Structure formats: structure tokens, C-alpha cells
């Protein structure tokens, strides 16, 4: 279910203050965040903090439209270059991956958008949630700030099914400059 992005951005601004155009683009894009970051900050890389195949819980199973306990690739990465820019957590049902995609995913430090492009996977992104969160200990350590975090959660849809569910997070104080 795609949310009304403009209404959600206005809600966030009422709660936290004005967002820069760059922040609005990062929260609302239905394209590759990696490509946007490449343009804004130079070529970015992925640092994988955790990647494992796990049985999904009921909440994730419901979001992915699979059965509880089905195996998913759980991946936590930081996208950046000289500094961390975005923290991302993804869930990917293994049953929906072909062997080549799965092998590229296991290589870990390749952005999902680049894997989709390499395999010519036609897909669309549906944003489900835009929000603000207090940073937990892990995000404070990664970003070195207590700033509130801007988040977006979206699904990458392929052939009518959720192929990937991703939550991206970055500090409110990041990307404040206007270009």
C-alpha cells in the first residue's frame, strides 16, 4: 500500500521541522537511493554489518506475503563513502530469488539496486511508511549523533509480489544543505 508521500512529509515537518529538498528526495524516491547518493556525494559503497538466512517471524511473513518460518535473507548495511550516509535493513524471501541474484546478494557488499539492474529485473517501489524515530544505541554509534532519525520503509515489487522489503534510516541532521 503506497502512502501519500506529500502528506507524510508534511506530517514529519510538523513534528520535527522543515526538511531540505535533498531529504525529501531521499524519503520519497521510487528509484535507487544508491544512485541518488552517488550523484550527491560521489560513488558510494556498502558495508555489510550483518547478513544471514533466517526463518521469518509472523510480522515479516505478513509483509512479504509468505508463511511464517519461510527462509529470508536478512541484511543490515551502511551505505556511504567517507562517512555513513544511510543505514538499511532488508528482508528478501529466498523462494523468490533465482540462483544468480542469490549469489550476488550473498557477496554482501553490492547495493540491491545494482543487483536488480545487473539482472534486468523490472520492478517498482511502493513506499509504506515515512517516519521519525529516536536513534537506538546501534544507530547512535554508526552515525555518531543523537539526532532523531528519518526513516522510510518500502517494498520492491516484482511480478506482483514483494521481492524485497527495505527500511532506510538517516539522521535528521544529515543532508540539510540545499544544492
Secondary structure, 3 states (H helix, E strand, C coil): CCCCHHHHHHHHHHHHCCCCHHHHHHHHCCCCHHHHHHHHHCCCEEEEEEEEEEECCHHHHHHHCCCCCCEEEEEEEEEECCCEEEEEEEEEEHHHCCHHHHHHHHCCCCCHHHHHHHCCCCCEEEEEEEEEECCCHHHHHHHCCCCCEEEEEEEEEECCEEEEEEEEEEECCCCCCCC
